Amino acid sequence: MNKLKLGVPILLLGALILVGAGCGGRYSSPEKTLETMVEAQTQGDVDGYLNCLTSESREWFENITKVTPEGSLTPESLQKQEMDYDPLKLRVIEETGDTAVMAEEGQTVGLIFKKEKGDWKVDLIATMQQMFKGLEEIGQ
């Protein structure tokens, strides 16, 4: 009987450790998602890169690459992509609920992240809409 009483707290402790380990995962914050994305790009890991995007952005991105002259996204083409930003300089400048924005200091437009099933993912569609909105305002 004493063994059973000790077994329950040990099982609960084990479960808490597993849950806690998940909290520090690759998509647990905008910063970690960005780090994961840059790592995937550097290594040419297409699936790893696409996993950093919201499901809607991923679908859009995959459709765009199908109609480009170069064809689908490959490890080589991913590694050759140039970023319009320095990922080491990005910081969270705004976070409200399930949305966050990372930008360089002094910038108001940056990468938009959304929580999806508890994970922070890059929302390319919202990011591009925000960028184009800024361009529209300049043209007026």
C-alpha positions as CSV (number, residue, x, y, z in Angstrom):
1,M,0.0,0.0,0.0
2,N,2.9,2.4,0.8
3,K,4.3,1.8,-2.7
4,L,1.0,2.9,-4.3
5,K,0.9,6.1,-2.3
6,L,4.5,7.0,-3.4
7,G,3.8,6.1,-7.0
8,V,1.0,8.7,-7.5
9,P,3.2,11.7,-6.6
10,I,6.0,10.4,-8.7
11,L,3.7,10.0,-11.7
12,L,2.3,13.5,-11.2
13,L,5.8,14.9,-10.9
14,G,6.8,13.1,-14.2
15,A,3.7,14.6,-15.9
16,L,4.6,18.1,-14.7
17,I,8.1,17.7,-16.0
18,L,6.8,16.6,-19.4
19,V,4.4,19.5,-19.6
20,G,7.1,22.0,-18.5
21,A,9.5,20.7,-21.1
22,G,6.9,21.5,-23.8
23,C,6.6,25.1,-22.5
24,G,10.1,25.9,-23.6
25,G,9.6,24.5,-27.1
26,R,10.6,25.8,-30.5
27,Y,7.4,27.9,-30.9
28,S,6.8,28.9,-27.3
29,S,7.5,32.6,-28.0
30,P,7.9,34.8,-31.1
31,E,11.6,34.9,-30.4
32,K,11.9,31.1,-30.3
33,T,9.8,30.8,-33.5
34,L,12.1,33.3,-35.3
35,E,15.2,31.5,-34.1
36,T,13.7,28.2,-35.3
37,M,12.8,29.8,-38.7
38,V,16.3,31.3,-39.2
39,E,17.9,28.0,-38.3
40,A,15.7,26.1,-40.8
41,Q,16.5,28.6,-43.5
42,T,20.2,28.3,-42.8
43,Q,20.1,24.5,-43.0
44,G,17.8,24.4,-46.0
45,D,15.1,22.6,-43.9
46,V,12.0,23.4,-46.0
47,D,9.5,21.6,-43.7
48,G,11.1,23.2,-40.6
49,Y,10.8,26.6,-42.2
50,L,7.2,26.1,-43.3
51,N,6.3,24.8,-39.8
52,C,7.1,28.3,-38.4
53,L,4.2,29.8,-40.4
54,T,0.5,30.0,-39.5
55,S,-1.5,27.3,-41.4
56,E,-3.1,30.0,-43.6
57,S,0.3,31.6,-44.4
58,R,1.9,28.2,-45.1
59,E,-0.9,27.3,-47.6
60,W,-0.5,30.7,-49.3
61,F,3.3,30.4,-49.4
62,E,3.1,26.9,-50.9
63,N,0.6,28.1,-53.6
64,I,2.8,31.0,-54.5
65,T,5.8,28.8,-55.0
66,K,3.9,26.5,-57.3
67,V,3.2,29.3,-59.8
68,T,6.7,30.9,-59.7
69,P,9.0,30.2,-62.7
70,E,11.5,28.6,-60.3
71,G,9.0,26.1,-59.1
72,S,8.6,24.7,-55.6
73,L,10.7,25.7,-52.6
74,T,13.9,23.6,-52.3
75,P,16.6,23.5,-49.7
76,E,18.9,25.4,-52.0
77,S,16.4,28.1,-52.8
78,L,15.5,28.5,-49.2
79,Q,19.2,28.9,-48.2
80,K,19.6,31.6,-51.0
81,Q,16.6,33.7,-49.8
82,E,17.6,37.1,-48.5
83,M,15.9,38.6,-45.5
84,D,14.8,42.2,-45.4
85,Y,15.7,42.3,-41.8
86,D,18.4,41.3,-39.4
87,P,16.8,38.7,-37.1
88,L,19.3,39.4,-34.3
89,K,18.0,43.0,-34.1
90,L,14.3,42.1,-33.9
91,R,12.5,42.5,-30.6
92,V,8.9,42.2,-29.6
93,I,7.5,45.7,-29.7
94,E,3.8,44.8,-29.2
95,E,2.0,41.8,-27.8
96,T,-1.7,41.6,-27.3
97,G,-3.4,38.3,-26.5
98,D,-2.6,35.9,-29.4
99,T,-0.8,38.5,-31.6
100,A,2.7,39.9,-31.4
101,V,4.9,42.1,-33.6
102,M,8.7,41.9,-33.8
103,A,10.6,44.7,-35.3
104,E,13.9,46.5,-35.1
105,E,14.1,49.4,-32.6
106,G,12.4,52.5,-33.9
107,Q,10.4,50.6,-36.6
108,T,6.6,50.3,-36.4
109,V,6.2,47.6,-39.1
110,G,7.7,44.2,-38.5
111,L,7.0,40.5,-38.5
112,I,3.6,39.6,-37.2
113,F,3.1,36.5,-35.1
114,K,-0.1,34.7,-34.1
115,K,-0.7,32.0,-31.6
116,E,-2.0,28.9,-33.3
117,K,-2.9,25.9,-31.1
118,G,-0.7,27.3,-28.4
119,D,2.3,27.9,-30.6
120,W,3.6,31.2,-31.9
121,K,3.8,31.2,-35.7
122,V,4.7,33.9,-38.3
123,D,1.7,35.3,-40.1
124,L,3.1,36.2,-43.5
125,I,-0.2,37.4,-44.8
126,A,-0.8,39.9,-42.0
127,T,2.9,41.0,-42.2
128,M,2.5,41.7,-45.9
129,Q,-0.8,43.5,-45.4
130,Q,0.8,45.7,-42.8
131,M,3.8,46.4,-45.1
132,F,1.6,47.3,-48.1
133,K,-0.6,49.5,-45.8
134,G,2.5,51.5,-45.0
135,L,3.3,51.9,-48.7
136,E,-0.2,53.1,-49.4
137,E,0.1,55.8,-46.8
138,I,3.4,57.0,-48.4
139,G,1.8,57.2,-51.8
140,Q,-1.1,59.5,-50.6
